[in-house]
Amino acid sequence: MARAPTGTTSGIPAGLPPPRPIPLKDRAALVFVERAQLDVEDGAFVAIDASGIRTVIPVGGIACLLLEPGTRISHAAAVLAARAGTLLVWVGEGAVRLYSAGRPGGARADRLLWQARIALDDAARLRVVRRMYDIRFGEPAPQRRSIDQLRGIEGVRVRESYALLARQHGVDWQRRAYDPGDWQSADLPNRCLSSATACLHGLTEAAVLAAGYSPAIGFLHTGKALSFVYDMADLWKVATVVPEAFRIAGLAQKGRLEMPVERAVRQACRDAFRRSGLLARLIPQIEEVLAAGELPRPDPPPEAAGPAFADPDEGP
């Protein structure tokens, strides 16, 4: 196993300052790693496969590393990723289950408290949910509807979108159904959708954590470790990864795919993130959504940590 060279601290050569995190909007979206040892060599993040081949990963320019089964990571590599502001996420085969995630740094108590205060205020929470509906569907939410009623309306519209995309791409589609504990039991379109949403959730969680908010404090989704991640990811799901999932499923069903569907979906999602400029838009949209609660944002204390992915002209 490669180790950090002598005279380094947490994989950083002696005498050099800690790496300065690159703003999230300027990063590559995410990278999947499987069956490799992640370590630090000469101050760089390195993946070492079973044959000993070393591949340098520019971890400072990546928003999220998704670690699949067969991946091991050293303490030095985890520290370097944290210093560079790169989220580490441990996922299952094909990234269909999320087991654990690190923290890229820069968490802000004042922003987390603001988020929690909005979630605990029934009127503010409803205003946030209505704003998310407006962003997602491009029209105001129906008046005099509860959060549960809006959740039901959204579910119907999403199912209609799935059915429409399935027809467009010639996919044999029944319904959204899968067992996270039995990946192969799902049909092809559902496996494609699960892979696609896993990519989006990983990227969205990186943005939520980088901005200093809690992934667990949601508004439409509640009670899950990633409730707020699901809230924010849903604003982009149908516009980015769901069409790609059905497109890949259609190609696979026609026998026109020359690689595993999971890999094809990941590549398609990567390209969709780049086309949509999602990384540059996620954190501002988090702020926009929470501002709809119309509750004052608390001032950060003087000793508050700065954001993990601050722009050069952005203050604390």
C-alpha beads as a LAMMPS data file, in Angstrom:
LAMMPS data file: protein, C-alpha beads

316 atoms
315 bonds

1 atom types
1 bond types

-500.0 500.0 xlo xhi
-500.0 500.0 ylo yhi
-500.0 500.0 zlo zhi

Masses

1 110.0

Atoms # bond

1 1 1 0.000 0.000 0.000
2 1 1 1.286 3.444 -0.880
3 1 1 1.872 5.758 2.078
4 1 1 2.267 9.464 2.479
5 1 1 5.966 10.314 1.979
6 1 1 8.181 11.185 4.912
7 1 1 7.996 14.815 5.990
8 1 1 4.337 15.299 5.127
9 1 1 1.302 16.123 7.190
10 1 1 -1.852 14.310 6.142
11 1 1 -0.405 13.757 2.681
12 1 1 0.602 17.395 2.105
13 1 1 4.318 17.970 1.481
14 1 1 6.041 19.804 4.323
15 1 1 6.191 23.570 3.900
16 1 1 3.156 23.826 1.628
17 1 1 -0.077 25.442 2.837
18 1 1 -3.243 23.333 2.887
19 1 1 -4.993 23.225 -0.500
20 1 1 -7.538 25.984 -1.030
21 1 1 -10.917 24.512 -2.009
22 1 1 -12.038 25.241 -5.558
23 1 1 -15.578 26.696 -5.818
24 1 1 -18.114 23.961 -6.428
25 1 1 -19.295 25.486 -9.715
26 1 1 -15.800 25.082 -11.189
27 1 1 -15.467 21.381 -10.350
28 1 1 -16.100 18.187 -12.245
29 1 1 -19.306 16.635 -10.961
30 1 1 -18.323 13.238 -9.601
31 1 1 -16.093 10.212 -10.097
32 1 1 -16.873 6.558 -9.349
33 1 1 -14.120 4.357 -7.919
34 1 1 -14.332 0.586 -7.545
35 1 1 -11.900 -2.195 -6.592
36 1 1 -8.995 0.096 -5.813
37 1 1 -6.913 1.367 -2.900
38 1 1 -7.103 5.135 -2.458
39 1 1 -4.047 6.705 -0.904
40 1 1 -1.740 9.710 -1.043
41 1 1 1.604 9.684 -2.821
42 1 1 3.837 12.749 -3.208
43 1 1 0.966 14.894 -1.969
44 1 1 -1.420 13.618 -4.656
45 1 1 -4.563 11.503 -4.423
46 1 1 -3.857 8.131 -6.042
47 1 1 -5.988 5.081 -6.894
48 1 1 -4.071 1.794 -6.951
49 1 1 -5.762 -1.191 -8.595
50 1 1 -5.134 -4.902 -7.980
51 1 1 -2.317 -5.022 -10.540
52 1 1 -0.505 -2.112 -8.878
53 1 1 -1.279 0.468 -11.556
54 1 1 -1.446 3.969 -10.047
55 1 1 -3.912 6.551 -11.301
56 1 1 -3.712 10.116 -10.011
57 1 1 -7.136 11.630 -9.230
58 1 1 -7.320 15.456 -9.123
59 1 1 -9.434 15.332 -5.994
60 1 1 -9.417 19.113 -5.526
61 1 1 -11.290 19.548 -8.788
62 1 1 -14.003 16.959 -8.028
63 1 1 -17.206 17.615 -6.123
64 1 1 -17.862 14.044 -5.041
65 1 1 -16.120 10.650 -5.068
66 1 1 -18.501 7.696 -4.982
67 1 1 -16.748 4.652 -3.541
68 1 1 -18.176 1.339 -4.703
69 1 1 -17.539 -2.151 -3.255
70 1 1 -13.918 -3.282 -3.333
71 1 1 -12.610 0.212 -2.572
72 1 1 -10.380 0.945 0.415
73 1 1 -9.221 4.385 1.480
74 1 1 -6.370 5.368 3.748
75 1 1 -6.543 7.908 6.542
76 1 1 -4.234 10.252 4.619
77 1 1 -6.484 10.103 1.558
78 1 1 -9.600 10.853 3.616
79 1 1 -7.864 13.850 5.207
80 1 1 -6.698 15.171 1.840
81 1 1 -10.209 14.858 0.403
82 1 1 -11.628 16.753 3.396
83 1 1 -9.032 19.521 3.047
84 1 1 -9.790 19.822 -0.660
85 1 1 -13.546 19.956 0.011
86 1 1 -14.380 16.736 -1.849
87 1 1 -17.254 14.674 -0.499
88 1 1 -16.597 10.937 -0.050
89 1 1 -19.698 8.768 -0.413
90 1 1 -19.717 5.002 0.175
91 1 1 -22.254 3.360 -2.128
92 1 1 -23.331 -0.121 -3.166
93 1 1 -22.764 -1.878 -6.462
94 1 1 -23.942 0.412 -9.227
95 1 1 -24.352 3.202 -6.648
96 1 1 -27.870 2.047 -5.872
97 1 1 -27.471 2.270 -2.091
98 1 1 -25.824 4.966 -0.022
99 1 1 -24.167 3.636 3.128
100 1 1 -22.253 6.601 4.492
101 1 1 -20.817 9.967 3.564
102 1 1 -18.072 12.240 4.782
103 1 1 -18.258 16.003 5.176
104 1 1 -16.360 18.326 2.855
105 1 1 -15.903 20.967 5.533
106 1 1 -17.069 24.503 6.176
107 1 1 -20.367 23.581 7.827
108 1 1 -22.149 26.671 9.102
109 1 1 -24.194 26.505 12.305
110 1 1 -26.051 29.719 11.429
111 1 1 -27.234 28.315 8.096
112 1 1 -28.205 24.993 9.642
113 1 1 -30.198 26.767 12.359
114 1 1 -31.960 28.871 9.709
115 1 1 -32.878 25.714 7.805
116 1 1 -34.157 24.032 10.974
117 1 1 -36.180 27.096 11.990
118 1 1 -37.942 27.161 8.614
119 1 1 -38.659 23.423 8.770
120 1 1 -40.210 23.777 12.246
121 1 1 -42.485 26.666 11.237
122 1 1 -45.550 25.181 9.492
123 1 1 -46.328 28.293 7.447
124 1 1 -42.697 28.821 6.392
125 1 1 -42.311 25.157 5.483
126 1 1 -45.404 25.309 3.280
127 1 1 -44.035 28.407 1.529
128 1 1 -40.798 26.536 0.803
129 1 1 -42.679 23.522 -0.572
130 1 1 -44.780 25.784 -2.791
131 1 1 -41.631 27.450 -4.124
132 1 1 -40.112 24.055 -4.904
133 1 1 -43.294 23.157 -6.802
134 1 1 -43.024 26.392 -8.799
135 1 1 -39.380 25.703 -9.707
136 1 1 -40.015 22.089 -10.587
137 1 1 -43.068 22.527 -12.791
138 1 1 -42.743 26.116 -13.940
139 1 1 -46.106 27.168 -12.513
140 1 1 -47.469 28.162 -9.097
141 1 1 -48.699 25.405 -6.828
142 1 1 -52.496 25.078 -6.482
143 1 1 -53.924 27.279 -3.745
144 1 1 -55.202 25.977 -0.419
145 1 1 -53.316 22.688 -0.604
146 1 1 -51.492 21.046 2.285
147 1 1 -47.998 19.651 1.996
148 1 1 -49.388 16.116 1.798
149 1 1 -51.738 17.152 -1.005
150 1 1 -48.918 18.840 -2.924
151 1 1 -46.810 15.712 -2.466
152 1 1 -49.589 13.658 -4.028
153 1 1 -49.978 16.057 -6.961
154 1 1 -46.234 15.961 -7.600
155 1 1 -46.249 12.163 -7.526
156 1 1 -48.922 12.013 -10.209
157 1 1 -47.087 14.474 -12.455
158 1 1 -43.791 12.623 -12.083
159 1 1 -45.424 9.303 -12.979
160 1 1 -46.890 10.947 -16.066
161 1 1 -43.420 12.236 -17.008
162 1 1 -41.981 8.744 -16.665
163 1 1 -44.698 7.275 -18.882
164 1 1 -44.165 9.977 -21.521
165 1 1 -40.391 9.496 -21.608
166 1 1 -40.837 5.727 -21.824
167 1 1 -43.036 6.140 -24.902
168 1 1 -40.608 8.576 -26.497
169 1 1 -37.703 6.145 -26.164
170 1 1 -39.636 2.959 -26.853
171 1 1 -39.140 1.553 -23.361
172 1 1 -41.352 -1.168 -21.947
173 1 1 -42.381 0.636 -18.758
174 1 1 -44.694 -0.585 -16.017
175 1 1 -44.057 1.447 -12.878
176 1 1 -41.316 2.653 -10.554
177 1 1 -40.450 -0.409 -8.466
178 1 1 -37.175 -1.784 -7.143
179 1 1 -35.704 -3.549 -4.123
180 1 1 -32.507 -1.858 -2.853
181 1 1 -31.476 -5.176 -1.331
182 1 1 -31.824 -7.095 -4.605
183 1 1 -30.454 -5.049 -7.468
184 1 1 -30.967 -7.670 -10.169
185 1 1 -34.645 -8.164 -9.325
186 1 1 -35.536 -4.784 -10.852
187 1 1 -36.274 -4.523 -14.549
188 1 1 -33.968 -2.658 -16.908
189 1 1 -35.683 0.763 -16.838
190 1 1 -35.825 0.732 -13.042
191 1 1 -32.127 -0.136 -12.797
192 1 1 -31.325 2.749 -15.131
193 1 1 -33.449 5.134 -13.068
194 1 1 -31.853 3.986 -9.809
195 1 1 -28.351 4.504 -11.186
196 1 1 -29.266 7.927 -12.540
197 1 1 -30.857 9.184 -9.336
198 1 1 -27.913 7.867 -7.295
199 1 1 -25.616 10.089 -9.375
200 1 1 -27.837 13.105 -8.834
201 1 1 -28.191 12.448 -5.106
202 1 1 -24.430 12.203 -4.634
203 1 1 -23.850 15.503 -6.389
204 1 1 -26.715 17.227 -4.571
205 1 1 -25.506 16.019 -1.173
206 1 1 -22.082 17.461 -1.929
207 1 1 -23.705 20.839 -2.645
208 1 1 -25.905 20.747 0.474
209 1 1 -22.977 19.926 2.751
210 1 1 -20.639 22.379 1.062
211 1 1 -23.140 25.190 1.579
212 1 1 -23.394 24.390 5.283
213 1 1 -26.853 22.844 5.474
214 1 1 -28.147 19.536 6.816
215 1 1 -29.048 16.767 4.343
216 1 1 -31.574 15.420 6.867
217 1 1 -33.753 18.502 7.429
218 1 1 -36.193 18.326 4.553
219 1 1 -39.455 20.055 3.690
220 1 1 -41.376 17.888 1.247
221 1 1 -39.408 14.763 2.226
222 1 1 -39.005 14.106 5.934
223 1 1 -37.700 11.431 8.253
224 1 1 -34.796 10.319 6.066
225 1 1 -31.076 10.925 6.440
226 1 1 -31.105 12.640 3.021
227 1 1 -34.528 14.318 3.055
228 1 1 -33.242 17.736 1.957
229 1 1 -31.043 16.096 -0.679
230 1 1 -34.156 14.447 -2.131
231 1 1 -36.002 17.776 -2.016
232 1 1 -33.323 19.589 -3.990
233 1 1 -32.508 16.723 -6.352
234 1 1 -36.176 16.424 -7.328
235 1 1 -36.056 19.963 -8.710
236 1 1 -33.604 18.737 -11.350
237 1 1 -34.360 15.055 -11.718
238 1 1 -36.829 15.149 -14.602
239 1 1 -34.856 17.873 -16.391
240 1 1 -31.493 16.067 -16.237
241 1 1 -31.074 12.408 -15.291
242 1 1 -34.506 10.840 -15.879
243 1 1 -34.499 11.465 -19.670
244 1 1 -30.992 10.004 -19.838
245 1 1 -32.065 6.925 -17.877
246 1 1 -34.924 6.213 -20.285
247 1 1 -32.732 6.936 -23.312
248 1 1 -30.138 4.406 -22.150
249 1 1 -32.864 1.886 -21.274
250 1 1 -34.272 2.275 -24.783
251 1 1 -30.878 1.697 -26.383
252 1 1 -30.298 -1.369 -24.208
253 1 1 -33.686 -2.882 -25.018
254 1 1 -32.946 -2.458 -28.726
255 1 1 -29.532 -4.117 -28.337
256 1 1 -27.681 -0.938 -29.296
257 1 1 -25.648 -0.520 -26.106
258 1 1 -22.040 -1.700 -26.046
259 1 1 -21.377 -1.347 -22.313
260 1 1 -23.139 -2.193 -19.031
261 1 1 -26.231 -0.070 -18.565
262 1 1 -25.040 1.284 -15.212
263 1 1 -21.842 2.609 -16.757
264 1 1 -23.717 4.108 -19.694
265 1 1 -26.140 5.845 -17.331
266 1 1 -23.291 7.333 -15.289
267 1 1 -21.601 8.723 -18.373
268 1 1 -24.889 10.137 -19.636
269 1 1 -25.581 11.769 -16.263
270 1 1 -22.101 13.272 -16.191
271 1 1 -22.742 14.857 -19.590
272 1 1 -26.199 16.054 -18.507
273 1 1 -24.721 17.756 -15.440
274 1 1 -22.192 19.516 -17.630
275 1 1 -24.791 20.655 -20.192
276 1 1 -27.163 21.981 -17.548
277 1 1 -24.441 23.757 -15.564
278 1 1 -25.888 22.069 -12.489
279 1 1 -22.861 22.565 -10.253
280 1 1 -22.951 26.318 -10.753
281 1 1 -26.657 26.485 -9.960
282 1 1 -27.251 24.105 -7.055
283 1 1 -26.067 26.204 -4.118
284 1 1 -27.757 29.447 -5.283
285 1 1 -30.963 27.462 -5.720
286 1 1 -30.712 26.099 -2.173
287 1 1 -30.575 29.698 -0.973
288 1 1 -33.522 30.638 -3.203
289 1 1 -35.649 27.778 -1.897
290 1 1 -34.971 28.521 1.758
291 1 1 -35.515 32.257 1.269
292 1 1 -39.084 31.424 0.248
293 1 1 -39.731 30.590 3.911
294 1 1 -39.585 34.359 4.554
295 1 1 -37.871 33.963 7.918
296 1 1 -34.847 36.183 8.641
297 1 1 -31.466 34.592 8.218
298 1 1 -29.407 34.752 11.434
299 1 1 -26.132 36.628 11.278
300 1 1 -23.083 34.345 11.459
301 1 1 -21.000 34.676 14.606
302 1 1 -17.559 36.257 14.118
303 1 1 -15.849 32.897 14.560
304 1 1 -18.068 31.050 12.038
305 1 1 -16.317 28.798 9.552
306 1 1 -16.446 29.992 5.964
307 1 1 -18.166 28.071 3.167
308 1 1 -16.238 25.123 1.776
309 1 1 -16.557 26.315 -1.830
310 1 1 -16.456 30.088 -1.483
311 1 1 -16.242 32.216 -4.589
312 1 1 -13.352 34.729 -4.573
313 1 1 -15.770 37.638 -4.063
314 1 1 -17.990 35.841 -1.556
315 1 1 -17.792 36.807 2.062
316 1 1 -18.431 34.591 5.092

Bonds

1 1 1 2
2 1 2 3
3 1 3 4
4 1 4 5
5 1 5 6
6 1 6 7
7 1 7 8
8 1 8 9
9 1 9 10
10 1 10 11
11 1 11 12
12 1 12 13
13 1 13 14
14 1 14 15
15 1 15 16
16 1 16 17
17 1 17 18
18 1 18 19
19 1 19 20
20 1 20 21
21 1 21 22
22 1 22 23
23 1 23 24
24 1 24 25
25 1 25 26
26 1 26 27
27 1 27 28
28 1 28 29
29 1 29 30
30 1 30 31
31 1 31 32
32 1 32 33
33 1 33 34
34 1 34 35
35 1 35 36
36 1 36 37
37 1 37 38
38 1 38 39
39 1 39 40
40 1 40 41
41 1 41 42
42 1 42 43
43 1 43 44
44 1 44 45
45 1 45 46
46 1 46 47
47 1 47 48
48 1 48 49
49 1 49 50
50 1 50 51
51 1 51 52
52 1 52 53
53 1 53 54
54 1 54 55
55 1 55 56
56 1 56 57
57 1 57 58
58 1 58 59
59 1 59 60
60 1 60 61
61 1 61 62
62 1 62 63
63 1 63 64
64 1 64 65
65 1 65 66
66 1 66 67
67 1 67 68
68 1 68 69
69 1 69 70
70 1 70 71
71 1 71 72
72 1 72 73
73 1 73 74
74 1 74 75
75 1 75 76
76 1 76 77
77 1 77 78
78 1 78 79
79 1 79 80
80 1 80 81
81 1 81 82
82 1 82 83
83 1 83 84
84 1 84 85
85 1 85 86
86 1 86 87
87 1 87 88
88 1 88 89
89 1 89 90
90 1 90 91
91 1 91 92
92 1 92 93
93 1 93 94
94 1 94 95
95 1 95 96
96 1 96 97
97 1 97 98
98 1 98 99
99 1 99 100
100 1 100 101
101 1 101 102
102 1 102 103
103 1 103 104
104 1 104 105
105 1 105 106
106 1 106 107
107 1 107 108
108 1 108 109
109 1 109 110
110 1 110 111
111 1 111 112
112 1 112 113
113 1 113 114
114 1 114 115
115 1 115 116
116 1 116 117
117 1 117 118
118 1 118 119
119 1 119 120
120 1 120 121
121 1 121 122
122 1 122 123
123 1 123 124
124 1 124 125
125 1 125 126
126 1 126 127
127 1 127 128
128 1 128 129
129 1 129 130
130 1 130 131
131 1 131 132
132 1 132 133
133 1 133 134
134 1 134 135
135 1 135 136
136 1 136 137
137 1 137 138
138 1 138 139
139 1 139 140
140 1 140 141
141 1 141 142
142 1 142 143
143 1 143 144
144 1 144 145
145 1 145 146
146 1 146 147
147 1 147 148
148 1 148 149
149 1 149 150
150 1 150 151
151 1 151 152
152 1 152 153
153 1 153 154
154 1 154 155
155 1 155 156
156 1 156 157
157 1 157 158
158 1 158 159
159 1 159 160
160 1 160 161
161 1 161 162
162 1 162 163
163 1 163 164
164 1 164 165
165 1 165 166
166 1 166 167
167 1 167 168
168 1 168 169
169 1 169 170
170 1 170 171
171 1 171 172
172 1 172 173
173 1 173 174
174 1 174 175
175 1 175 176
176 1 176 177
177 1 177 178
178 1 178 179
179 1 179 180
180 1 180 181
181 1 181 182
182 1 182 183
183 1 183 184
184 1 184 185
185 1 185 186
186 1 186 187
187 1 187 188
188 1 188 189
189 1 189 190
190 1 190 191
191 1 191 192
192 1 192 193
193 1 193 194
194 1 194 195
195 1 195 196
196 1 196 197
197 1 197 198
198 1 198 199
199 1 199 200
200 1 200 201
201 1 201 202
202 1 202 203
203 1 203 204
204 1 204 205
205 1 205 206
206 1 206 207
207 1 207 208
208 1 208 209
209 1 209 210
210 1 210 211
211 1 211 212
212 1 212 213
213 1 213 214
214 1 214 215
215 1 215 216
216 1 216 217
217 1 217 218
218 1 218 219
219 1 219 220
220 1 220 221
221 1 221 222
222 1 222 223
223 1 223 224
224 1 224 225
225 1 225 226
226 1 226 227
227 1 227 228
228 1 228 229
229 1 229 230
230 1 230 231
231 1 231 232
232 1 232 233
233 1 233 234
234 1 234 235
235 1 235 236
236 1 236 237
237 1 237 238
238 1 238 239
239 1 239 240
240 1 240 241
241 1 241 242
242 1 242 243
243 1 243 244
244 1 244 245
245 1 245 246
246 1 246 247
247 1 247 248
248 1 248 249
249 1 249 250
250 1 250 251
251 1 251 252
252 1 252 253
253 1 253 254
254 1 254 255
255 1 255 256
256 1 256 257
257 1 257 258
258 1 258 259
259 1 259 260
260 1 260 261
261 1 261 262
262 1 262 263
263 1 263 264
264 1 264 265
265 1 265 266
266 1 266 267
267 1 267 268
268 1 268 269
269 1 269 270
270 1 270 271
271 1 271 272
272 1 272 273
273 1 273 274
274 1 274 275
275 1 275 276
276 1 276 277
277 1 277 278
278 1 278 279
279 1 279 280
280 1 280 281
281 1 281 282
282 1 282 283
283 1 283 284
284 1 284 285
285 1 285 286
286 1 286 287
287 1 287 288
288 1 288 289
289 1 289 290
290 1 290 291
291 1 291 292
292 1 292 293
293 1 293 294
294 1 294 295
295 1 295 296
296 1 296 297
297 1 297 298
298 1 298 299
299 1 299 300
300 1 300 301
301 1 301 302
302 1 302 303
303 1 303 304
304 1 304 305
305 1 305 306
306 1 306 307
307 1 307 308
308 1 308 309
309 1 309 310
310 1 310 311
311 1 311 312
312 1 312 313
313 1 313 314
314 1 314 315
315 1 315 316
